[in-house]
Amino acid sequence: MTFFRSRWVEAPTHVKELDSQLLPAGFRAAGVAAGIKPEGLDVGLIASGEPDTVSAARFTTNARVGAPVFVSREAQLGRLRAVAANSGCSNVGDGARGVETALAMQSAAAEELGVEAEQVAVASTGVIGTELPREKVVDGVRAACAALGHDAETFSTAILTSDAGPKRACLEVELPSGTVRLAAQAKGAGMISPRHATMFCFIQTDAALEGHTLDLLTGVCVQRSFDRISVDGQLSTSDTVVALASGASGVRVEPEAADELALGEALDALLRQLALEIVHDGEGAKRVGRVVVSGRPDAVEPVARSIANSPLVKSALHGGDPNFGRILQAAGQVWPPGEPFVADLEIEGHQVVSGGDVVEPAPAELVSGSEIEYVLTMPGEGGETEVFFSDLSPDYVNYNADYTS
């Protein structure tokens, strides 16, 4: 199965897919079983061996954050050398004890790797409001450091929670100045909403970049990927994206040059496909929708979010029901009060509404596939946005009804 499999992501012509578990030069990774989860791998670490590694990071914008996010925000985010992560417990809501555990993870990794503590980011995912066993997770971090190898197979598994399987890729990118590798490992399936999600994404490249260039590329590409997805409209406490550039390939990417553009195109495609993998994996999801909204600039974003997060729209998507009335209802409920709302709607290129009136009902086969596109054109000009969203299935309800019981 190829990595770039969504019709909404175009693989750049200068990109070649490699074995998904491979890493760029200069990186090592490992995942171990530390006993945080009842079974399986649950602590992972990825690190760069290059002293001149630069980095960039983005975190949740939820006002309520976990201890790992708090600790990582205080790290040297432009010169990180490693990330230590665990699944099975998010280390959220444990007060000072949780912060001390996150700091202990950071210190243990730094000691084993021979770097400064502030050069290690930490991340935790799992149940909110339970204690992360400090001794287990610290021992796990040390064991992962001892087990570091040249692929990401165990690392990408150790960060999973309700995911159906690992989400990862490794690409060979032909830049004008030479060939580099670009890889990423992600997790996420539920509590997925704009401004990231209950998701991690750890990105590596062996290209040599300046820190501000990597930060710019990371920020732009995150906005076009993880900021554009929703499974259930719930903003996580733990979202973390970290990008590391080792420079080990010797290929330098100069700012505002052709190399930067080519690397940015590859990163954009990589993160957009990973974001779609998260939505497709939405804890029982059967279908994924893309809603494209154009019209007055102040309205396109709230309208797109309202449609993507509507349980009625999502239920219809799951059932393969082309119920366009639910889409218009979800759009109208956030339209500026007192302003007339007249819209055109297409489903899979089939116009069902024109000027607010029904043209003809949409046939059910329009929404029978795995990816369904809705295009809504509203009054006004100058604004356009998109959101990718999953359906709402009985499996999602059952899973989350029993999550901690």
C-alpha positions in Angstrom: 0.0 0.0 0.0 1.4 3.4 -1.0 1.6 6.2 1.6 0.0 8.9 -0.5 -3.4 7.3 -1.0 -5.8 10.1 -0.5 -7.1 11.9 -3.5 -6.8 15.1 -1.5 -3.0 14.9 -1.2 -0.8 15.1 -4.3 2.6 13.4 -4.0 5.3 15.8 -5.2 7.1 14.5 -8.3 10.5 14.9 -6.5 9.5 12.6 -3.7 10.1 8.8 -3.5 8.5 6.7 -0.8 10.9 4.5 1.2 10.2 1.8 3.8 8.0 3.6 6.3 10.1 2.6 9.3 13.4 4.1 8.0 14.9 7.2 9.5 17.0 10.0 8.0 20.7 10.0 8.7 21.8 11.0 12.2 18.7 9.7 13.9 18.0 6.6 16.1 14.9 5.5 17.8 13.4 2.8 20.1 10.3 1.7 21.9 10.0 -0.5 24.9 7.4 -2.0 27.2 7.6 -0.3 30.6 4.4 -1.6 32.1 2.4 1.6 31.8 -0.2 -0.1 29.6 -1.4 -3.6 30.5 0.6 -5.0 27.5 2.7 -3.8 24.6 5.2 -1.1 24.0 4.5 2.2 25.8 7.7 4.3 26.1 9.6 5.5 23.1 12.5 7.8 22.4 13.9 9.4 19.2 17.2 11.2 19.1 19.7 13.0 16.9 23.4 12.3 17.3 24.3 15.5 15.5 25.4 18.4 17.8 24.2 21.0 15.4 20.7 19.7 15.2 18.0 22.4 15.0 14.3 22.0 15.9 10.9 23.4 15.9 7.7 22.6 17.9 4.0 23.3 18.1 1.7 22.4 21.0 -2.0 22.4 21.9 -3.7 25.7 22.4 -6.0 24.3 25.1 -5.9 26.3 28.3 -5.7 23.0 30.2 -2.4 21.3 29.3 -0.6 18.3 30.5 2.6 18.4 32.5 4.7 17.2 29.5 3.5 20.2 27.4 4.3 22.5 30.3 7.8 21.1 30.6 8.4 21.0 26.9 7.4 24.6 26.3 10.2 25.6 28.7 12.8 23.6 26.8 15.2 24.9 24.1 12.7 24.5 21.3 15.2 25.6 18.6 17.9 23.1 19.6 16.2 20.0 20.8 18.1 16.7 20.3 15.5 14.2 21.5 11.9 13.4 22.3 10.9 11.0 25.1 7.2 9.9 24.8 4.9 7.5 26.5 1.4 6.1 25.9 -1.1 4.8 28.4 -1.3 7.9 30.6 -1.4 11.6 29.5 0.1 12.9 32.8 -2.6 15.6 32.9 -4.2 16.9 36.2 -1.6 15.5 38.6 -0.3 18.8 39.8 3.2 19.3 41.0 3.8 15.5 41.1 3.0 15.3 37.3 5.4 18.1 36.5 8.1 16.4 38.5 7.5 13.1 36.6 7.8 14.9 33.3 11.0 16.6 34.4 12.3 13.2 35.5 11.6 11.8 32.0 13.5 14.7 30.5 16.5 14.4 32.9 16.8 10.6 32.4 16.9 10.9 28.6 19.4 13.8 28.8 21.7 11.8 31.1 21.6 8.7 29.0 22.2 10.7 25.8 24.8 13.1 27.1 22.8 16.2 26.2 21.3 19.1 28.2 18.0 18.4 29.9 16.5 21.4 28.0 17.4 19.7 24.7 14.8 17.0 25.4 11.1 17.3 24.8 8.7 15.0 26.5 5.2 13.9 25.5 2.5 11.7 27.1 -0.8 10.4 25.8 -3.6 8.3 27.3 -6.1 8.7 30.1 -6.5 12.2 31.6 -6.4 12.5 35.4 -4.4 9.4 36.4 -0.9 9.2 37.8 1.9 8.4 35.5 4.0 5.9 37.4 7.3 7.7 37.7 9.6 4.8 38.3 8.2 2.8 35.4 8.3 5.7 32.9 11.8 6.7 33.9 13.1 3.2 33.7 11.4 3.0 30.3 13.1 6.1 29.0 16.5 4.7 30.1 15.7 1.3 28.5 14.7 3.0 25.3 18.0 5.0 25.3 19.9 1.7 25.6 17.9 0.1 22.8 18.3 2.9 20.2 18.4 1.6 16.6 18.3 2.9 13.1 14.6 2.5 12.4 11.4 3.8 13.9 9.3 0.6 14.0 9.2 0.1 17.8 9.1 3.9 18.5 6.1 4.4 16.2 4.3 1.6 18.0 5.1 2.8 21.5 3.3 6.1 21.1 -0.1 4.6 20.1 -3.3 4.5 22.2 -6.6 3.8 20.4 -4.9 3.9 17.0 -5.5 0.9 14.7 -1.8 0.8 13.9 1.3 3.0 13.4 1.1 6.1 11.2 4.6 6.7 9.7 6.4 7.4 6.5 9.9 7.9 5.2 10.5 9.9 2.0 13.5 10.4 -0.2 13.4 14.0 -1.4 15.3 15.3 -4.4 16.3 18.9 -3.8 18.1 21.0 -6.4 21.2 20.8 -4.2 21.0 17.1 -3.4 19.1 14.2 -1.9 17.7 14.2 1.7 15.4 12.1 3.7 12.3 13.2 5.5 10.4 11.0 7.9 7.6 11.3 10.5 5.8 9.2 13.0 2.3 10.2 14.3 -0.5 9.0 16.5 -4.1 10.0 16.9 -7.6 8.6 16.5 -9.9 10.4 19.0 -10.2 13.8 20.7 -9.3 15.3 17.4 -10.1 18.9 16.6 -8.7 22.1 15.2 -5.4 23.4 16.5 -4.0 19.9 16.5 -5.7 17.0 18.3 -4.9 14.2 20.8 -2.1 13.6 18.4 1.7 13.5 18.2 3.8 14.0 15.2 7.6 13.7 15.3 9.4 14.8 12.2 13.0 14.2 11.1 15.1 15.3 8.2 18.8 15.0 7.5 18.8 18.3 5.6 20.8 21.1 7.0 18.5 24.0 7.8 18.6 27.2 9.8 16.4 27.1 12.8 14.0 29.8 11.7 13.6 28.1 8.3 12.6 24.8 10.0 10.2 26.7 12.3 8.6 28.5 9.4 8.1 25.3 7.4 6.7 23.4 10.4 4.3 26.2 11.2 2.9 26.6 7.7 2.6 22.8 7.1 0.9 22.2 10.5 -1.7 24.9 9.7 -2.5 23.0 6.4 -2.6 19.6 8.0 -3.2 19.0 11.7 -5.0 22.3 12.1 -7.5 21.2 9.4 -8.9 18.0 10.9 -11.7 16.9 13.3 -12.9 13.6 14.5 -15.1 14.7 17.4 -14.5 18.5 17.9 -12.6 18.0 21.1 -9.3 19.9 21.7 -6.7 17.8 23.5 -4.6 18.7 26.4 -1.5 17.0 25.0 -1.0 17.8 21.3 2.7 17.9 20.4 4.5 18.3 17.0 8.3 18.3 17.1 10.5 18.6 14.0 14.3 17.9 14.1 16.8 18.6 11.4 20.2 16.8 11.9 22.0 18.2 8.9 23.7 14.8 8.5 23.1 14.6 4.8 25.4 17.6 4.2 22.8 19.1 1.9 22.1 22.7 3.0 18.7 24.3 2.5 19.1 28.0 2.2 16.3 30.3 3.2 14.0 31.5 0.4 15.7 29.4 -2.2 14.6 26.5 -4.5 15.7 23.9 -1.9 13.4 25.4 0.8 10.4 25.4 -1.6 11.0 21.7 -2.6 11.5 20.6 1.0 8.4 22.5 2.0 6.3 20.8 -0.7 7.4 17.4 0.6 6.8 18.3 4.2 3.3 19.7 3.3 2.3 16.5 1.5 3.7 14.3 4.3 1.8 16.0 7.1 -1.4 16.3 5.1 -1.4 12.6 4.5 -0.6 11.8 8.1 -3.4 14.2 9.2 -5.8 12.3 6.9 -4.6 9.0 8.4 -5.7 10.2 11.8 -9.1 11.2 10.5 -9.6 7.8 8.7 -8.6 6.1 12.0 -11.3 8.0 14.0 -12.2 5.3 16.4 -14.5 3.3 14.2 -14.7 5.8 11.3 -16.0 4.4 8.0 -15.8 7.5 5.8 -13.9 10.9 5.7 -15.4 14.1 4.5 -13.8 17.2 3.2 -15.8 20.4 3.4 -14.6 23.4 1.3 -16.3 26.7 2.1 -15.9 29.9 0.3 -17.5 33.3 0.9 -17.2 36.2 3.3 -13.8 35.9 5.1 -15.2 36.2 8.6 -17.7 33.4 8.1 -15.9 30.6 6.2 -14.0 29.2 9.2 -16.8 29.0 11.7 -19.1 27.6 9.0 -16.6 24.9 8.0 -16.0 23.9 11.6 -19.8 23.8 12.4 -20.3 21.4 9.5 -17.3 19.2 10.3 -18.3 18.9 14.0 -22.0 18.4 13.5 -23.1 15.0 14.9 -26.0 15.1 12.4 -23.7 15.6 9.4 -21.2 13.1 10.7 -24.0 10.5 11.3 -25.3 11.0 7.8 -21.8 10.6 6.4 -21.4 7.3 8.3 -24.7 6.0 6.9 -24.0 7.1 3.3 -27.0 9.4 3.5 -26.7 12.5 1.2 -28.8 14.6 3.6 -27.7 18.1 2.5 -30.3 19.8 4.8 -28.1 19.0 7.7 -25.1 20.7 6.0 -27.1 23.9 5.4 -28.5 23.8 9.0 -25.0 23.5 10.5 -23.8 26.4 8.3 -26.8 28.6 9.0 -26.5 28.2 12.8 -23.2 30.1 12.9 -24.0 32.6 10.0 -24.0 36.2 11.3 -27.4 37.0 12.7 -29.6 39.2 10.5 -27.6 38.5 7.4 -29.4 36.7 4.6 -28.0 33.2 4.0 -28.2 32.0 0.4 -25.8 29.3 -0.6 -24.8 26.8 -3.3 -23.9 23.3 -2.4 -22.2 20.5 -4.3 -21.6 17.0 -3.1 -19.0 15.1 -5.0 -19.3 17.6 -7.9 -23.1 17.2 -8.1 -24.9 20.4 -7.4 -27.8 19.8 -5.1 -28.6 23.4 -4.0 -28.4 26.6 -6.0 -29.1 30.0 -4.5 -30.5 28.3 -1.4 -33.0 26.2 -3.3 -33.0 22.5 -4.1 -31.8 21.7 -7.6 -32.3 18.0 -7.3 -31.8 15.4 -4.5 -28.4 13.8 -4.4 -28.3 10.2 -5.3 -27.1 7.9 -2.5 -24.3 6.6 -4.5 -22.6 10.0 -4.3 -21.7 9.3 -0.7 -21.0 5.6 -0.8 -17.2 5.9 -1.1 -14.6 6.3 1.6 -13.8 10.0 0.9 -16.7 12.4 0.3 -16.3 16.1 -0.7 -18.7 18.9 0.0 -18.3 22.3 -1.5 -20.3 25.2 0.0 -20.4 28.6 -1.7 -21.8 31.4 0.5 -22.4 35.1 0.0 -19.4 37.3 -0.1 -15.9 37.0 -1.6 -12.3 36.6 -0.5 -12.6 33.8 2.0 -11.9 30.0 1.5 -11.1 27.2 3.9 -11.2 23.4 4.2 -11.7 21.0 7.0 -11.3 17.2 6.9 -13.6 15.2 9.3 -14.6 11.7 10.1 -18.1 10.2 10.4 -19.7 9.3 13.7 -20.1 5.6 14.2 -21.6 3.3 16.9 -18.0 2.0 17.4 -16.9 5.5 18.4 -19.7 5.8 21.0 -19.1 2.4 22.4 -15.4 2.9 22.7 -15.6 6.2 24.5 -18.5 5.0 26.7 -16.2 2.3 28.1 -12.9 4.2 27.9 -12.1 4.2 31.6 -14.6 1.7 32.9 
